[in-house]
């Protein structure tokens, strides 16, 4: 049986552009709101993207593994960038 362990995706330049566009929208529309609201709305977007997956090949467990691995990668990227800031980040 094939190994379906999900790992973080190494983004291509196009992926980075998509991620940057999404983050710009988040900053533009949700910055005045609480952190919880940002998480809620972006989670809804993830849920919508999940609903569009081919359920014959993307099981709930596989999807959650993929999502968790990439959440951890996103967290690590922000934490790393904060190590390089001066003053208050």
N, C-alpha and C positions, 0 to 999 in steps of 0.2 A: 504494500500500500504506500502511495507517495506521502512524503512528509509535507504537511500543510501548515507547519509552524509559520506564523506571520512575524515578519520582522519590520523594522522601520524602513521606510522607503528613502533612498538617497535621491533627493530632488534634482531634476534636470533644471536647466536655465528656464525653460517654459514653466515648470512646476514652481520654481521660485517666483516667477512673475505672477502666477496665479495666486500664490500665497501672499505676496506683497499687496496685490490688488484687494484681496479679501481683508487683510489687516488694515489697509487704508480705509476701507468701508466701515470696518468696526470702529476705528478711531474717529471717523467723521460722524457716525450716527449714534454711537453708544458711549462715547467718552463721558458725557455728563451724568450718565446713570451709574448705578453701583456695579461693583465687580460681579455680583451674583447675576445681575441682569445680562451682562456681557456673556457670562458662561451659559445662561439659559438660552439666549437667542442663538449663539453659535452652536450649541448642542442640538437645537432644533434643526439647524442647517445640516449637521452631521446625520441626524435621523432621517432627514429627507434624502440625502445622498445614499444612505443605507437602504432606504426603501426602493431605490432605483437599481439595486444590484440584481444580477441574475441569481435567483434563489436556488437554481439547480447546481450552481458552482460555489456560491458564497453563502455558507451556513451562518447562523447567528453567532456560533462560537468562533468561527474563523474571522468574521467581521469584528467582533469584540476584541480578539487578539490583535488584529491589525490596527484598530482604533487605539487601543491602550499602548501599543508599541510606539505609535507615532505621537501620541500625547506626551509620552516620556521624552521622546526626541525633541519635541517642541519646547517642553519645559527646560531641558538641558541647554538648548540653544539660547533661550532668553537668559538663563542663569549665567551662562558663559559670557554673554554680551554685557551683563551687569558688572562682571569682574573688571571690565575695561572702561567703566565710566568714572568720571571724577565728580566728587561731591554727591549730591542727592540724585538718585536715578528714578 
